[in-house]
Structures are given as structure tokens and as C-alpha cells.
Amino acid sequence: MAELWDPAADGVLHLPSGRLIRGRGLSRPMPDGPAPSFAVYLLGKQPPDVSWESRWVRWPDFRLPADRAAARECFVEAWQRCETERVEVACAGGRGRTGTALACIAVLDGVAPDAAVAYVREHYSPHAVETPWQRRFVAAFR
């Protein structure tokens, strides 16, 4: 099994199942510690190349994913892989899109859709999920 995230590290979300997943903003320097082994990047344009495996979800800032089915597939993959790998989810700022994706991943982990935004705000960032339509997207996520 690969080394997982340090549970005390910045941006690491503890899911109810015990899985760990890191959220971050790409506009900030890479955090100290090991690199991710897999990442999901939520950006309006293609992300920069990285040395680890990654997926890109086309998702303009303050909006919703361009392809919601593809986004769901990436969230499911991230959730599955974070059980045994260092998985990161990131957008430019690390709040709106990242928080929305983390809330959807929390739903996959068993958090009720209507409680997922509050869960991520409590355990990741109080500023996560920035817009009303992002909150509605999470509430409707199954």
C-alpha cells in the first residue's frame, strides 16, 4: 500500500469512512510532503503537466462542470483511489470548485447530500462551495 496523506496536513479532508483526500488551490505553492499519486483538476482550461496520474474536469471558475457525467466519473475514481493512494482535488483557489467536488466525494462516502456542504466547510474550509448553484449541484448529487 502506498503512503497516504498525513492526516494533520493542510487541506486533508477526513471522510467518514476514514479515507483521506487533499484539496488545494493551484495558485498556491505545492504543500510540503509527498506528491499526490493521483489528482483531479477542476479548471476552465487544461491544467499544467504533472508527473503523477491526473484527470481534468473542464469547469470554469464560479460555474459547474461542463460535463456533469464525466465529473461524476472522476469523483468516483478519486473516492475509490483515496482509500489506498494519495489523491488530490484542486482548482485555482481551492475553495469553490474544489469544495464542491469534495462535497460530492463526501456524498459518495455516505454523507447525506443535504449535509455534504456543511461537512466540507467544517472539515476542510469554511469558504468551500462558493455559489448557490454549486450548493444545489451537491444537494442533487447521487
N, C-alpha and C positions, 0 to 999 in steps of 0.2 A: 504494500500500500504506500502511496506517495505521502510525503509530508503534507499536512493540512495547514491551514492558516492558524496563526497564533490567535486564540480566542479574544485576547485583550488588545489586539492591534486595531488601529483606527480603521473605521469603515467596515469592520467584520460584523455581519449580521448573524446572530444565533437563531436558527429556525427552531420551531417547537420540537422537531424530531431529533435535534442535536446536530444537524448538518450546519456547516459554516459556509458563508458565501460573502465575498467582499464587494462592496460598492465603492466607486470612486469617481472623481472628476478628472478627465484627461487634461484639463487646463492646469492642473497642479502637478508638481513633481511626483514621480513614482515613489510610493511609500518605501520605507526601509523594509528589508526582509526579502524572502524569496519571491520570484516572479510567479505569475499565475501559470498553470498548466493549460488552462482553457479560459477564454473570455468571450463575452457577448458585448459588442459595441453598438450603441444606440445613437446614431448620428445621421444628419441630413446628407452628408457626403461620405464617401468611402474613407474609413479610418486609415491611419498610417500603418505600414507593415510592422509586424511584431514577430518575435522569434518563437512564440508559442501558438498553439492552435486557437483560432478565433472564428467567430461568426459576426456578420454585420447585419443589423436590422436598420433599414432606412427609416429614420424617424426624425423629422425636422424639429428643432427646438420649440418647446411650448405646444406641441401638437400631439398627435397619436401616430402609431406605426403606419407606414404606407400600406403594408400588407399584414393585416392582423393575424391571419392564419400562420404565416411564416414566423411572425413574432412569437406566437404561442409555441410553435415547434422549438424555437431557440430557448424559450423559458423552460420548457420541459427538459430539453437536453441539459441546460445549466443545472436544473434541480437534480436530475439523475446523477450528473457527474460530480456535484459538490459533496456527495456522500464519501467519495474516495479521492477527490482531486481538489486542487486549489483553483476555484472558479471565481472569476471577477466579472462584474457587470458595470459598465461605465458609459457615461455620456460626457459632454464637455464640462458641465458644472458638478455633476454627481448628485443632483437633487431631484429635479422633475422627472426626466425620463428614467434615470437610474432608480429613483424611489418608486416609480410606477411599476417598473419591471420587477423590482424586489418584492413589492406588494403582491404582484401576480404569482411570483415564485412562492411566497408565503401561503397563498391560496392553495397551490399545488401541494404544499407541505401540511395542509389541514386547517389553516386559519380560515374562518368564515369570510367570504368576500366583503361583507359589510363591516368587518373588523380589521381587514388587512392594512388599510392605510394607517389607522391608529397604531397597529402593531409595529409597522416600519418606522413611523415617526417616534415611537417610544424607544425602539431598539437599534435604530440606525441613525436617523437625523430628524429633528423636529420640523425641518423645512422640506422633507421629502413629499413628493407628489404635489406639484405646484398649481395645477389648474382644475377647474370644476370638471372638465371633460376627461382629464386623467383620473380623477376620483371616480367618475361614472364608469370609465373603462375597467377599473379594478373591481368595482361593485358588480359588474356584469360578467367578470371573468370566471370561467368554469374549467 
